[in-house]
Amino acid sequence: MGCAGIGSLGTNAAQGYVVSFTKFHRHGLGSPPSCFMRALCHHYGVELQHFSPNAITAVAVFAAVCEGYLGMMPHWDLWLYLYRGELFHAPSGTTGVRKPVRAGCLNLVLKTGKAEKPREYIPVGLTSNHAGWDSQWFYLRNDDDLLPAYTGCLISERLDHWRYGVVQTQQPRLDPILDALKKLREEGLTATLVLSAVHHRRILPLMSRPLRMDEMGPGVLS
């Protein structure tokens, strides 16, 4: 991973602020960010601007499934079992040559077969059309330094641990959760339905809250 200036994006960011995008917050990111969102930043070794819009959506759906349908906080080992990180490079104009991007270089994608096998994740179909999303950026106050500080780091290589999964000896502990996911899938739960429920309830899955989604209801203060 190399660090370099990345054009005008956030070059004048004041101390205590990070660079964010309107698309992220429409797709479930809130402030202050959830513990799970912060853990992902540190695990993948990235800053907030390095996530792609689809990555934010994938994380938001996962958090909502864990909280709203499985009745637990986002499960770290389950995430590592289902998802891997991939590096996005943009076309450079020269055939066969691609270049690092200033923002959106980290894609979080389901590992092969995780949405198709009988005991795996719910169907997740995410749009690939986010034209112009990176032009709608702004400075987000980073209270208590919960998110990694903005440095303008340009990621040029995928880190090996982006594809790491769960230690094999720990995988049997996921069986009860995978069984519950299988039932949800059989009952027709999809990422689209999860997002619809989140929007209807006006919840930001990636925002720190005192209550899980399944604990929130009429007359309950969140």
VOPAGU-2260 file (C-alpha; in pm, 1 decimal, decimal comma):
REM VOPAGU-2260
SITE   aa  ch    i         X         Y         Z
SITE  MET   A    0       0,0       0,0       0,0
SITE  GLY   A    1     149,7     330,2    -105,2
SITE  CYS   A    2      50,1     676,7      14,3
SITE  ALA   A    3      38,0     981,6    -204,7
SITE  GLY   A    4    -166,6    1294,1    -259,1
SITE  ILE   A    5    -496,1    1218,0    -429,7
SITE  GLY   A    6    -582,2    1532,6    -615,4
SITE  SER   A    7    -816,7    1791,9    -470,9
SITE  LEU   A    8   -1021,0    1545,4    -266,3
SITE  GLY   A    9    -988,9    1653,2      93,2
SITE  THR   A   10    -648,4    1816,6      51,9
SITE  ASN   A   11    -754,9    2095,7     286,6
SITE  ALA   A   12    -925,0    1870,1     541,3
SITE  ALA   A   13    -891,7    2022,9     885,7
SITE  GLN   A   14    -769,0    1817,7    1177,7
SITE  GLY   A   15   -1059,8    1631,8    1334,8
SITE  TYR   A   16   -1246,3    1580,6    1006,6
SITE  VAL   A   17   -1257,6    1300,1     751,0
SITE  VAL   A   18   -1385,0    1287,8     394,5
SITE  SER   A   19   -1726,1    1130,6     339,5
SITE  PHE   A   20   -1984,6    1114,1      59,8
SITE  THR   A   21   -2359,3    1173,6      46,1
SITE  LYS   A   22   -2405,2     827,5    -106,5
SITE  PHE   A   23   -2258,6     662,7     203,6
SITE  HIS   A   24   -2510,7     829,2     431,5
SITE  ARG   A   25   -2801,7     752,5     201,9
SITE  HIS   A   26   -2696,3     388,5     214,9
SITE  GLY   A   27   -2681,3     354,1     592,9
SITE  LEU   A   28   -2375,7     529,5     737,8
SITE  GLY   A   29   -2438,6     757,9    1035,3
SITE  SER   A   30   -2240,7     967,6    1279,0
SITE  PRO   A   31   -2105,8     863,6    1518,6
SITE  PRO   A   32   -2025,2     545,8    1324,0
SITE  SER   A   33   -2108,5     205,2    1466,1
SITE  CYS   A   34   -1845,2     -14,5    1628,6
SITE  PHE   A   35   -1872,3    -255,7    1336,8
SITE  MET   A   36   -1805,5      16,3    1079,6
SITE  ARG   A   37   -1503,0     129,6    1276,9
SITE  ALA   A   38   -1377,3    -227,6    1308,2
SITE  LEU   A   39   -1397,2    -271,9     930,1
SITE  CYS   A   40   -1185,5      39,1     874,3
SITE  HIS   A   41    -914,9     -92,2    1102,8
SITE  HIS   A   42    -932,1    -452,3     978,8
SITE  TYR   A   43    -891,8    -357,2     612,3
SITE  GLY   A   44    -647,5     -76,6     695,1
SITE  VAL   A   45    -844,1     187,0     505,5
SITE  GLU   A   46    -987,8     533,3     554,3
SITE  LEU   A   47   -1355,6     612,5     509,1
SITE  GLN   A   48   -1316,9     743,5     153,2
SITE  HIS   A   49   -1167,3     412,8      40,6
SITE  PHE   A   50   -1499,1     227,1      69,6
SITE  SER   A   51   -1711,5     201,1    -244,3
SITE  PRO   A   52   -2086,1     282,5    -228,9
SITE  ASN   A   53   -2167,6     -86,8    -278,7
SITE  ALA   A   54   -1931,6    -175,8       6,2
SITE  ILE   A   55   -2120,5      57,8     240,1
SITE  THR   A   56   -2450,0     -94,6     127,3
SITE  ALA   A   57   -2322,4    -449,1     180,5
SITE  VAL   A   58   -2206,7    -362,5     532,4
SITE  ALA   A   59   -2536,2    -187,3     612,4
SITE  VAL   A   60   -2740,0    -486,9     494,6
SITE  PHE   A   61   -2523,7    -727,5     694,6
SITE  ALA   A   62   -2556,2    -516,5    1011,2
SITE  ALA   A   63   -2933,6    -490,6     965,5
SITE  VAL   A   64   -2968,2    -866,8     911,2
SITE  CYS   A   65   -2770,7    -938,8    1228,0
SITE  GLU   A   66   -2956,6    -686,4    1442,8
SITE  GLY   A   67   -3305,6    -691,1    1297,2
SITE  TYR   A   68   -3344,9   -1055,8    1195,3
SITE  LEU   A   69   -3091,8   -1259,3    1394,7
SITE  GLY   A   70   -3120,6   -1057,7    1716,0
SITE  MET   A   71   -2750,2    -998,5    1771,9
SITE  MET   A   72   -2483,8    -740,1    1710,5
SITE  PRO   A   73   -2296,7    -770,8    1377,4
SITE  HIS   A   74   -2099,7   -1094,2    1406,0
SITE  TRP   A   75   -1732,9   -1055,3    1311,9
SITE  ASP   A   76   -1657,3   -1418,4    1228,5
SITE  LEU   A   77   -1974,0   -1442,6    1019,7
SITE  TRP   A   78   -1861,0   -1137,7     822,0
SITE  LEU   A   79   -1518,4   -1288,2     756,5
SITE  TYR   A   80   -1680,0   -1615,9     656,7
SITE  LEU   A   81   -1908,7   -1449,2     400,7
SITE  TYR   A   82   -1713,7   -1153,4     262,4
SITE  ARG   A   83   -1375,9   -1068,0     113,7
SITE  GLY   A   84   -1217,5    -739,9       8,5
SITE  GLU   A   85   -1128,2    -664,0    -352,1
SITE  LEU   A   86    -931,0    -370,8    -491,2
SITE  PHE   A   87   -1082,9    -156,3    -765,9
SITE  HIS   A   88    -856,0      14,2   -1018,8
SITE  ALA   A   89    -991,6     247,5   -1286,8
SITE  PRO   A   90    -906,9     234,0   -1658,8
SITE  SER   A   91    -606,3     451,1   -1738,3
SITE  GLY   A   92    -672,8     503,2   -2107,4
SITE  THR   A   93    -398,3     257,2   -2200,6
SITE  THR   A   94    -504,4     -94,3   -2294,8
SITE  GLY   A   95    -437,5    -338,8   -2013,3
SITE  VAL   A   96    -327,7     -69,8   -1770,2
SITE  ARG   A   97    -537,7      39,8   -1473,8
SITE  LYS   A   98    -469,8     304,8   -1211,2
SITE  PRO   A   99    -548,7     346,2    -841,4
SITE  VAL   A  100    -852,5     558,4    -757,3
SITE  ARG   A  101    -878,5     837,0    -505,3
SITE  ALA   A  102   -1197,7     700,7    -350,0
SITE  GLY   A  103   -1397,4     378,3    -365,3
SITE  CYS   A  104   -1106,4     139,6    -410,3
SITE  LEU   A  105   -1232,2    -116,6    -156,4
SITE  ASN   A  106   -1512,7    -340,4    -274,4
SITE  LEU   A  107   -1661,7    -589,0     -27,2
SITE  VAL   A  108   -1802,5    -887,5    -212,5
SITE  LEU   A  109   -1954,4   -1218,6    -115,9
SITE  LYS   A  110   -1717,5   -1509,6    -142,1
SITE  THR   A  111   -1793,6   -1756,1    -419,6
SITE  GLY   A  112   -2113,9   -1951,1    -357,3
SITE  LYS   A  113   -2218,7   -1774,8     -36,7
SITE  ALA   A  114   -2544,7   -1649,6    -191,4
SITE  GLU   A  115   -2628,1   -1972,4    -373,7
SITE  LYS   A  116   -2560,8   -2267,3    -144,4
SITE  PRO   A  117   -2852,0   -2392,2      71,2
SITE  ARG   A  118   -2701,6   -2279,5     402,4
SITE  GLU   A  119   -2540,4   -1953,1     309,8
SITE  TYR   A  120   -2630,1   -1582,9     288,4
SITE  ILE   A  121   -2944,0   -1413,2     159,2
SITE  PRO   A  122   -2948,2   -1291,4    -204,1
SITE  VAL   A  123   -2766,0    -961,3    -241,3
SITE  GLY   A  124   -2801,9    -779,2    -572,8
SITE  LEU   A  125   -2630,8    -438,2    -565,8
SITE  THR   A  126   -2630,5    -175,4    -837,1
SITE  SER   A  127   -2312,5    -107,4   -1030,3
SITE  ASN   A  128   -2426,2     235,2   -1152,3
SITE  HIS   A  129   -2297,0     501,8    -914,9
SITE  ALA   A  130   -2186,4     753,1   -1175,7
SITE  GLY   A  131   -2058,0    1075,3   -1024,1
SITE  TRP   A  132   -2089,0     959,2    -662,9
SITE  ASP   A  133   -1737,7    1070,3    -572,6
SITE  SER   A  134   -1810,0    1431,2    -669,8
SITE  GLN   A  135   -2056,1    1465,2    -380,1
SITE  TRP   A  136   -1808,2    1466,7     -94,0
SITE  PHE   A  137   -1789,2    1671,2     222,7
SITE  TYR   A  138   -1596,5    1700,2     548,5
SITE  LEU   A  139   -1740,8    1488,7     829,6
SITE  ARG   A  140   -1642,4    1573,4    1184,7
SITE  ASN   A  141   -1452,0    1283,2    1336,2
SITE  ASP   A  142   -1550,9    1317,6    1700,9
SITE  ASP   A  143   -1325,3    1128,7    1942,5
SITE  ASP   A  144   -1120,8    1005,3    1642,9
SITE  LEU   A  145   -1353,3     707,3    1603,7
SITE  LEU   A  146   -1263,2     673,6    1235,5
SITE  PRO   A  147    -907,7     655,5    1097,7
SITE  ALA   A  148    -771,4    1003,2    1032,6
SITE  TYR   A  149    -776,3    1127,1     674,7
SITE  THR   A  150    -428,1    1114,9     521,4
SITE  GLY   A  151    -500,4    1094,8     148,9
SITE  CYS   A  152    -346,1     747,7     133,2
SITE  LEU   A  153    -366,0     596,8    -215,0
SITE  ILE   A  154    -401,1     219,0    -205,3
SITE  SER   A  155    -225,7      59,4    -501,2
SITE  GLU   A  156    -223,0    -307,2    -397,4
SITE  ARG   A  157    -474,7    -540,7    -238,7
SITE  LEU   A  158    -360,1    -647,0     106,1
SITE  ASP   A  159    -341,4   -1022,0     159,4
SITE  HIS   A  160    -567,2   -1024,2     464,3
SITE  TRP   A  161    -854,5    -867,6     264,7
SITE  ARG   A  162    -939,2   -1223,9     162,8
SITE  TYR   A  163    -883,8   -1392,9     496,8
SITE  GLY   A  164   -1171,8   -1590,7     640,2
SITE  VAL   A  165   -1250,8   -1758,5     969,2
SITE  VAL   A  166   -1003,2   -1999,0    1121,5
SITE  GLN   A  167   -1125,9   -2341,6    1012,4
SITE  THR   A  168   -1149,3   -2474,6    1366,9
SITE  GLN   A  169   -1389,5   -2191,8    1453,1
SITE  GLN   A  170   -1625,8   -2244,4    1160,0
SITE  PRO   A  171   -1850,7   -2502,7    1332,8
SITE  ARG   A  172   -1947,6   -2231,6    1582,5
SITE  LEU   A  173   -2119,3   -2048,8    1296,9
SITE  ASP   A  174   -2354,4   -2340,7    1218,5
SITE  PRO   A  175   -2648,5   -2214,9    1431,3
SITE  ILE   A  176   -2626,2   -1872,0    1267,1
SITE  LEU   A  177   -2599,8   -2023,8     919,8
SITE  ASP   A  178   -2905,0   -2237,1     996,7
SITE  ALA   A  179   -3097,0   -1922,3    1093,5
SITE  LEU   A  180   -2983,7   -1750,5     773,4
SITE  LYS   A  181   -3097,9   -2049,2     574,0
SITE  LYS   A  182   -3445,2   -2018,9     724,4
SITE  LEU   A  183   -3457,7   -1646,2     649,9
SITE  ARG   A  184   -3352,9   -1713,6     292,2
SITE  GLU   A  185   -3615,3   -1986,8     251,5
SITE  GLU   A  186   -3877,6   -1744,4     379,4
SITE  GLY   A  187   -3782,2   -1504,5     100,0
SITE  LEU   A  188   -3561,4   -1249,0     273,7
SITE  THR   A  189   -3342,0   -1051,7      33,6
SITE  ALA   A  190   -3114,6    -749,5      66,2
SITE  THR   A  191   -3382,6    -540,9    -108,6
SITE  LEU   A  192   -3638,2    -629,9     158,9
SITE  VAL   A  193   -3386,6    -557,6     435,1
SITE  LEU   A  194   -3311,9    -212,6     293,9
SITE  SER   A  195   -3682,5    -144,1     250,6
SITE  ALA   A  196   -3742,8    -224,2     618,6
SITE  VAL   A  197   -3448,5      -6,7     723,4
SITE  HIS   A  198   -3573,6     290,3     520,5
SITE  HIS   A  199   -3931,0     244,0     644,4
SITE  ARG   A  200   -3810,0     255,0    1005,2
SITE  ARG   A  201   -3566,4     539,0     932,0
SITE  ILE   A  202   -3270,9     359,6    1087,2
SITE  LEU   A  203   -2906,4     400,0     992,0
SITE  PRO   A  204   -2753,6      52,3    1040,5
SITE  LEU   A  205   -2398,9     189,6    1053,1
SITE  MET   A  206   -2462,1     449,5    1321,1
SITE  SER   A  207   -2382,2     397,2    1687,6
SITE  ARG   A  208   -2704,8     340,3    1885,2
SITE  PRO   A  209   -2778,1     233,4    2244,3
SITE  LEU   A  210   -3026,9     -31,0    2122,4
SITE  ARG   A  211   -3010,4    -298,3    1853,2
SITE  MET   A  212   -3268,6    -276,4    1578,5
SITE  ASP   A  213   -3468,2    -566,5    1718,1
SITE  GLU   A  214   -3490,4    -386,8    2053,2
SITE  MET   A  215   -3642,7     -74,8    1899,3
SITE  GLY   A  216   -4016,8     -33,6    1868,1
SITE  PRO   A  217   -4312,1     198,8    1934,0
SITE  GLY   A  218   -4260,3     389,0    2257,3
SITE  VAL   A  219   -3899,8     272,9    2296,4
SITE  LEU   A  220   -3638,0     547,0    2298,0
SITE  SER   A  221   -3340,2     459,9    2075,4
